Amino acid sequence: MLPIFSGDDRITRLFTLVPGSDFEADTLAAIDTLGGRTVPWSEACGRTYDLVVAASPKGDLRLLRGPHVLLPHGAGFNKSIPGEGSADSASGLDSAYLRRTHDDDAPIALHALAHPDQVARLAATNPRAARQAKVIGDLTLERVLASSPLRDGYRAALGTGARTLLVLVSTWGPESLLRRHPGLPARLAAQLPYDEYQLALVVHPNERSLFGTYELKERLAPALGSGMILPDPHEEWASVLIAADALVTDHGSTALYYCAAQDRPVVSVHRGGGELIPGSPMGVLLGRIPQLERAEDVADALRAYRPGPGHAAAEAAFAPPGDAVNRLRTEAYALLGLAPPAHDATPRLLPPPASTPATRVPTAFDVHVETTAADVRITRHPAGTGPPGHHLAVEYGAASEQLTRSAGLLYRRPLPASAAPVDLAWTADGWTRHALSAYPGCRSAAALLPSGGCLLRVRGHERTYAVQAEPRSEGGDRVVRIDPAIALSAAHAWLISPRPAPDRSTPDSSTQDGGTQDSSTPDGGIVVNCLVGERTFPITLRPATDNEATQAI
């Protein structure tokens, strides 16, 4: 809501924390990150204000003198917390809190809501409070929608590429995804092929505050070590939702923002309980989407989703979006007795999740291989998350020495340009020779070349090979490329593995260096089809040239 006052030097913006929350530890840190000025509660209660804006009716808000504006937090008023307030009533609409927190000395001047049904729900329990209620819209939703054109940039910042970004969302409390299914992130990280899926987890700020970021990361270490994204809970979570291709949700309201912005697959892990309010927007959604019973079934559950339930739930939670920021600004300035500035207020675009890339990108993979007479399918999983594969592919200089010594395929990426006045560097041929000598258990060594290709040396083979992955065109207007390390695994497997014999009944079934006749190249090489998920990439495999062998890496 801060943009409603943006650019107005007549307004002084102060922040205070109402005491009493179990989750207040990180709240002031968020304000400090923003650069806002905080006022201690005791000092705040001794002053009078022209406007008091809150996002919850809980606590002693009546002690803050001035007209109050109450905003919703979250979407849809879906949860009732057992033991708090009235049974089966969301706290933001709970007459017990509204009566206790506000009185004639500190009335609610505006109760801003996001949907006409919320006004009706409030009127059914507290007609007096409903007189100050107006449908303003959802400020967070409008920020998400305004930022949706930035989706490609968010995916680039996350390193998603052509993979499916699967986002898990967890609310807080005993019925949340993280409490009921604490092992789900790690199981999904182990189950899903690394080159086909990227995993992210959005955690409610209350849960982050309860555990602390360090403790939470320690609990999630297996999944984070496999590349799972854990975005910041204040802004970056929304950027990740925009970037997402699919969602796994509990009964928290985060899913509604995802559903409002896009009608993409969403599945539920909610098993029932006492928190979800029947007939609420999340109740509508969870009753109509597939249920995920096991991590192994996630792909089937996502395929079972049919368009429609997401938009229906979003329409039950949000009035048609449009101009919530300026509607709220009009109301706020009327309460202040001021004319608003001439310029319009607009939602601030969400920042790219630049501070949350998968900092623990896996550097060793169990590579599972399926070969035919003409193709090789590569499926990679972070090392140690599942059964061993055909070979262990390890990035030299990035993985541990233990993994390096266990590698079947050891590869090295080019080093950044050196600032040394006199530089020393390996050639690609020299390093691959050195690697096979230094690591006798390694079957193949490869160097990724600065020019874009790779040089591969296989123990026992007289020649070295140049390996080049060709990009794949999709729809005529997009190009998909694979990590050269995937192509190296395909070439390694092709060169050392027995393959089914080609069909001799066809005219062009003779082979040359393991390739079919019609896949040979003029320079004596072959083209191997590398299958990654549902995509096929041509891999050129040929004798390396002297120029490639002597490239500095």
GIRA-V665399 format. One record per run of one state. SS is the DSSP state (hx for helix, st for strand, lp for the rest). FROM is the first residue (numbers start at 1). LEN is the number of residues. If there is no record, write none. Layout:
ss: (SS;SS)
from: (FROM;FROM)
len: (LEN;LEN)
This chain:
ss: (lp;hx;lp;st;lp;hx;lp;st;lp;hx;lp;st;lp;st;lp;hx;lp;st;lp;st;lp;st;lp;hx;lp;hx;lp;st;lp;hx;lp;hx;lp;st;lp;hx;lp;st;lp;hx;lp;hx;lp;st;lp;hx;lp;hx;lp;hx;lp;st;lp;hx;lp;st;lp;hx;lp;st;lp;st;lp;hx;lp;st;lp;hx;lp;hx;lp;hx;lp;hx;lp;st;lp;st;lp;st;lp;hx;lp;st;lp;st;hx;lp;st;lp;st;lp;st;lp;st;lp;st;lp;hx;lp;st;lp;st;hx;st;lp;st;lp;st;lp;hx;lp;st;lp)
from: (1;2;6;14;16;27;35;37;39;41;45;48;49;52;55;61;64;65;66;68;71;79;80;91;94;95;102;108;114;116;126;127;131;133;136;139;159;164;171;177;181;184;192;197;204;205;212;213;220;221;226;229;230;236;244;246;250;254;262;266;269;276;277;281;287;291;292;295;305;309;318;324;337;354;357;364;372;375;383;391;396;401;407;409;413;427;428;439;444;449;454;459;464;470;472;475;478;481;484;497;511;513;515;517;520;521;526;533;535;544;546;550;552;553)
len: (1;4;8;2;11;8;2;2;2;4;3;1;3;3;6;3;1;1;2;3;8;1;11;3;1;7;6;6;2;10;1;4;2;3;3;20;5;7;6;4;3;8;5;7;1;7;1;7;1;5;3;1;6;8;2;4;4;8;4;3;7;1;4;6;4;1;3;10;4;9;6;13;17;3;7;8;3;8;8;5;5;6;2;4;14;1;11;5;5;5;5;5;6;2;3;3;3;3;13;14;2;2;2;3;1;5;7;2;9;2;4;2;1;1)
